[in-house]
Every structure is written in structure tokens, then in C-alpha cells.
Amino acid sequence: MESLPPEVLGAIFALACTDGGFTGCSLALVSTRVRDVVRSNRFHSVQLNVATDRDRLQAFLACFKAEMERTSQSQPRVRHLFLTSGRRSEGFHGSFGAQPSTIERERAEEQAFRAQVLELFALIAKDLYTLTCARIAGHWWYRLSLPCEIGTIEFPLLRELTCDVDVSLCPPLPRLRRVRVAGDVSSQNLLAWATRAPGLTHVWLDCIPSGPRGIEVVETARTITTAGHGSGAKNTPALT
């Protein structure tokens, strides 16, 4: 193995490090040379459940940026990301009947979470293959929503997406093949997917409304899976 060039080792390690980090961390203990080569694969799959640990996102950002600063040759990459909405330290009060200090604290908490999420995507969006953005369960007044600006970020390599972000203003997703539209489907502009993701082959819809509107939504979803002419387009769409 010592005689193999780092490019070959990197390709081998990329195929091996697909288990959430254990293999990458184990390989990093072999030698300094192996650790340098495997560095880019140590964050292959990342789960950030910010709802259960409010400091997890900040800690991951610090760790990831530290890895980036170690070397300019083998930069870390995230290929698969699961990200939840945040959780407030206290229930949301809003401006009605709340003390100025409470309003200021809530705004600062929202701004800090938004900045961290956007910083995260600025670092990893270009390398992502799959992305899942999930809302936490429970009452909305404890939830810190993911920023809507996610819908304007470029994901050039993204293949699978689960979120409830409106893609009307989203940059093209040239490699997207599977999408799960979470949340209220009736509020989404589904036809935009035909333009933004021309190779779309599979669509999963949550919360389909009943009656004629539900039928319209389903038929629109069938249309967007066949509207593309990309390499991933299929004659018979898969609709869940």
C-alpha cells in the first residue's frame, strides 16, 4: 500500500468510507500518510440533529473548518447530510406582551442559527450527493426553522433531496434524480421542478390534499418526472 500513489489510495478509500465515519477514523490511525489521504472522506455522511443538541451544529462547523485548515491538498467533503431544524432555549413569545429583553434574545437566537446553517452550506453544498432537511416534532414555538435561503443555494452534484423549500427561485439542480417534497405540497410550485431538475425520475409527496386539488397535485408530479430530457429521465415516472 505504501507504493500506491495518493490518487489511487484516495479512490479506494472513497469506496470504503461510506459507513458514517468509523472506517475513515480507523484508517486515519494507520499512518500519517494514510491519514492525509483519507482526510477528505472522514465526513462522508453527517447527521446533525440540532433539535436534541443545540450546540451540535456549532461544534461540527468548528471541527470541519479545523480540518480544512490542516491541509490545502485533501480537503474534507460531506457527501450525505441529514439536518434538522433547531430548538429554542425557551418557547417563542413573539412581540406581543413580551419583555424587550425576551424579544432581543429570541431574535439573536434566530439570527445565530440562520448564520450557522448558511455557513454550513457555504462549506459543503458543492460536494453534497444527498440532502435531508427535517422539521422537529412538537410545538412550533420551540422550533427554529431552517432559513429559506437554502432554496437559493447551488447544489451541482445533488442526486437526492428531501425538504419543504420552494424551488421557484432555486438554481438548477442538474443531477437531481429523486426528490421528496415534505410538508404542505399544495403550497409548492411543483412545475418549477421540471425546469430546475430536468433529470428528475422519482417524486415522493407528503401531505397530498384531498379532493380535486389532490388529483391536480398528483398529475402535476407525474408531469415533472417526464418533462426532463436529461440522462436520468424515464418514460415511465415513479411516483410515491
N, C-alpha and C positions, 0 to 999 in steps of 0.2 A: 504493500500500500504506500510505502514511503516513496516509491519510484513513480507513482502516478502523478500527472500534473494536476494542479488545483482545480482546473476547469472540469476534468473528468470526475474527481472526487466530489466536487460541488453538485454535479448532475446525479451522482449516486446517492448522496446524502439527501438531495431534494426528494427523491423517491422513497427514501426510508423514513424521513422525519414528517410523518403525516398523522401522528398519534396524539397531538396536543402538547408536545414539548418534552416528553420523557426521553425519547430516543435522542433528540438534539442535545439535551443536557447530559446524557450519558456519553455521547460521542465527544462532547467538549472536555471530558475528563481524560481522554486517551492521551493527548499530547497537545503541545502549543500549536503545532501546525494544523492538526485536525480541528482544534477549537476555532482557529481563524477561518478555516474553510466552512465550517458548519454554522458559523455565526449568523449568516443570513437566513437560516432555516429554523432558528430557535423559537421564533414566534409564528410558526406556520398557522396554527389555529389558536384563536384567542377568544375567551368568554369573559365579558365584563358585565357582571350583574350588579350594576350600580345601586339597584334598589335595596340590596341586602348589605352592601358595604359602601358607604358614601365616599370613602377615601380611595376606593379601588382604582378609579379612573385616573386620578392624580398620581397615584403610585405607579401605575403602568406607564404613564407618559414620562415620568422621571426615569424609569428603568429603560424604556425604549430609546430615549434621547441619549442616555449614557452609553448605550450600545452603539449608537450611531457615531458618537464622538470617538470611540475607540479606534476605528479604522475607516478609511475612505474607500477601501477596495472591496470589502464584502459587507455591504450594508444590510441590516436586518429587514425582513419583509414579513408582512402579515397577509396571508392568503385567504383566511376564513375568519370572519368576525361576527360574534353574537354580542349585541349591545342592547341594554335595557334603558328605559327612561330612568331618571333619577328619583330620589326620595327626599322630601324636605325634612329639615330637622324638627319642624313643628307643622301643624296644619296651616293651610293657607287662610289668611284673613281678608286679604284684599284691602282696598282703600276705605271701605265702608266701616266706620266705627272702630278702626284700628289706630293704635298709637303711632305717631310718626316714626319712632324707633323700630316698631314692628314692620312697617311698610318698607323702611330702608333696608332692614335685614332681609326681607323677602326678595327685594329687587337685587340686592347684592348676591344672594344665593342663586337666583336665576341667571344673572349675568356671568357668574363664575362657572356654572355648569355649562352654559352655552359656549363660553370661550374654550373650555376644556374639550368639549365634543368637536368643535370646529378645528381645534389644533390637532386632535387625533386624526381626523380625516385628511387634514393637510399633509400629514406624515405618511399615511398608509393607503389612501384611496387609489393611487396609481397602480398598486400591486394586488388589490383585492380580487379574488375569484368569486367568493360568496359573501353576502351581507344579510344579516337578520337584525332588524330593529324592532324591539318588542316593548310594549307598554306594560308597566307593572300592574298587577291586580290590586283591587281595593279602591278606596275613595279617591276621587280626583284631587281633592285639596291637599293630599300628601304627595302628589306626583309633580316631578319636574320634567316637563315634556322635552323631547328631543327637538332641537331647533329645526325650523322649516327650511333653513338654508341647506340642509342635507340634499334637498331636491335640486339644487343648482350646482352640485359638485360633479366633476368629471370622474367617471369610473371606466377607463379604457379597456380593462381586462375582465370586468364583472360578468359572470355567467349566470348566477342565481341571486335573486333579490326577494326579500320579504320585508315589507314596510307598508305604511299607510300614507306616504308622502305623495302629494300630487306632482306628476311629472310633466305638467303642461309647460314649465319653463326649464325642464331638465335638459342638460346637454345630451347628445346622442350616446346611446349605450350599444355600441356596435357588436359586442359579443354576448349580449344578454340572451339567454335561451329560456329560462324559467323565471316566472315571477309569481309571487303570492301577494295579492292586494289585501292587506289586513284592514280591519276597521270598517267604516261605513263606505261600502262600494258605491252607493248612489251619489256620493259627493266627489267621486273621482272622474276625471276626464279620460275614460278608457281609450278613446280613439287616439289620444296622444301617444299611447304605447306603440301604435303602428308606425309612427314617424320616428320616435326615439329609439325603438328597438326593432329594427326591420327583420331580425332573425329569430324573433320570439316563436317558440314552439309549444310551450306549456303555460297555462294560466290557472291559478288557484284563487278563487274568490271567497272571501269571508263575508258573512252578514248580507247575503243577497236579499233584497227586499221582496215582499210577496206581491202577487198580482201582476198587472201588465208591465209595471216598471221593472220587476224582476226578470220577466221574459226579455225585455229590451236589453237589460244589462248582460244577460247570458248570450244573446245573439251578437251583441257588440264584442264580447270577449271572443266568440268564435271567429269573428271577422278579423280581429287584430292578430290572431295566430296564423292566419293565411295571407295577410296583407303584405308580408315581407318577401323580399326576393334574395335575402342573404343566404349564405351557405347552410344555415341551420333551419331554413324554412321547410315546412312539410305540407303536403297536400291535405292530409287529414290531421286537424289540430287535436291536441289533448287538453281537455277542459275538465277541471275538478271543481 
